[in-house]
């Protein structure tokens, strides 16, 4: 299994990666919330 951190934008520029990472984290959390309902 690949490291999930890689797809969270670690390869991008710092600012861009951080924004993208937090955005993905939020959408992922929403997905999990919906899945558990």
N, CA and C atoms as a LAMMPS dump frame, in Angstrom:
ITEM: TIMESTEP
0
ITEM: NUMBER OF ATOMS
111
ITEM: BOX BOUNDS ff ff ff
-5.0000000000000000e+02 5.0000000000000000e+02
-5.0000000000000000e+02 5.0000000000000000e+02
-5.0000000000000000e+02 5.0000000000000000e+02
ITEM: ATOMS id mol type element x y z
1 1 1 N 0.846 -1.205 0
2 1 2 C 0 0 0
3 1 3 C 0.878 1.25 0
4 2 1 N 0.581 2.147 -0.926
5 2 2 C 1.389 3.365 -1.016
6 2 3 C 1.094 4.299 0.144
7 3 1 N 2.069 5.131 0.443
8 3 2 C 1.874 6.1 1.518
9 3 3 C 0.813 7.119 1.126
10 4 1 N -0.21 7.311 1.961
11 4 2 C -1.256 8.284 1.626
12 4 3 C -0.728 9.709 1.602
13 5 1 N 0.413 9.934 2.269
14 5 2 C 0.958 11.285 2.315
15 5 3 C 1.365 11.756 0.935
16 6 1 N 1.77 10.83 0.081
17 6 2 C 2.252 11.228 -1.237
18 6 3 C 1.157 11.928 -2.028
19 7 1 N -0.071 11.387 -1.959
20 7 2 C -1.144 11.99 -2.75
21 7 3 C -1.707 13.223 -2.061
22 8 1 N -1.217 13.527 -0.857
23 8 2 C -1.686 14.728 -0.162
24 8 3 C -0.857 15.951 -0.507
25 9 1 N -0.103 15.882 -1.617
26 9 2 C 0.541 17.081 -2.125
27 9 3 C 1.946 17.323 -1.619
28 10 1 N 2.641 16.293 -1.125
29 10 2 C 3.997 16.514 -0.639
30 10 3 C 4.958 16.83 -1.774
31 11 1 N 4.58 16.482 -3.012
32 11 2 C 5.47 16.731 -4.141
33 11 3 C 5.29 18.119 -4.73
34 12 1 N 4.316 18.863 -4.248
35 12 2 C 4.044 20.184 -4.811
36 12 3 C 4.842 21.254 -4.084
37 13 1 N 4.684 22.489 -4.559
38 13 2 C 5.307 23.608 -3.855
39 13 3 C 4.687 23.691 -2.467
40 14 1 N 5.43 24.228 -1.526
41 14 2 C 4.986 24.189 -0.128
42 14 3 C 3.597 24.783 0.067
43 15 1 N 3.402 26.028 -0.337
44 15 2 C 2.109 26.683 -0.11
45 15 3 C 0.982 25.945 -0.815
46 16 1 N 1.239 25.616 -2.077
47 16 2 C 0.218 24.937 -2.877
48 16 3 C -0.119 23.587 -2.252
49 17 1 N 0.912 22.862 -1.86
50 17 2 C 0.712 21.538 -1.284
51 17 3 C -0.102 21.604 -0.004
52 18 1 N 0.214 22.607 0.821
53 18 2 C -0.494 22.705 2.104
54 18 3 C -1.975 22.981 1.871
55 19 1 N -2.261 23.898 0.958
56 19 2 C -3.659 24.237 0.681
57 19 3 C -4.402 23.02 0.142
58 20 1 N -3.739 22.328 -0.79
59 20 2 C -4.376 21.172 -1.411
60 20 3 C -4.591 20.079 -0.365
61 21 1 N -3.606 19.917 0.521
62 21 2 C -3.684 18.863 1.516
63 21 3 C -4.867 19.11 2.448
64 22 1 N -4.979 20.328 2.954
65 22 2 C -6.076 20.618 3.885
66 22 3 C -7.422 20.471 3.18
67 23 1 N -7.455 20.867 1.91
68 23 2 C -8.699 20.75 1.147
69 23 3 C -9.092 19.281 1.021
70 24 1 N -8.105 18.441 0.673
71 24 2 C -8.395 17.012 0.518
72 24 3 C -8.783 16.402 1.858
73 25 1 N -8.131 16.857 2.915
74 25 2 C -8.428 16.311 4.237
75 25 3 C -9.881 16.594 4.608
76 26 1 N -10.337 17.805 4.301
77 26 2 C -11.719 18.173 4.615
78 26 3 C -12.691 17.324 3.811
79 27 1 N -12.457 17.232 2.503
80 27 2 C -13.376 16.464 1.662
81 27 3 C -13.354 14.993 2.065
82 28 1 N -12.177 14.511 2.459
83 28 2 C -12.077 13.113 2.871
84 28 3 C -12.855 12.891 4.166
85 29 1 N -12.758 13.86 5.072
86 29 2 C -13.478 13.726 6.334
87 29 3 C -14.984 13.727 6.077
88 30 1 N -15.414 14.556 5.134
89 30 2 C -16.835 14.585 4.789
90 30 3 C -17.268 13.236 4.222
91 31 1 N -16.41 12.661 3.385
92 31 2 C -16.735 11.347 2.808
93 31 3 C -16.906 10.319 3.915
94 32 1 N -15.968 10.332 4.858
95 32 2 C -16.031 9.37 5.956
96 32 3 C -17.288 9.595 6.789
97 33 1 N -17.626 10.85 7.008
98 33 2 C -18.816 11.158 7.807
99 33 3 C -20.066 10.611 7.12
100 34 1 N -20.133 10.783 5.813
101 34 2 C -21.293 10.288 5.079
102 34 3 C -21.318 8.76 5.078
103 35 1 N -20.139 8.163 5.007
104 35 2 C -20.064 6.705 4.933
105 35 3 C -20.518 6.068 6.249
106 36 1 N -20.286 6.769 7.354
107 36 2 C -20.624 6.186 8.655
108 36 3 C -22.077 6.427 9.024
109 37 1 N -22.769 7.264 8.274
110 37 2 C -24.173 7.537 8.596
111 37 3 C -25.063 6.371 8.2
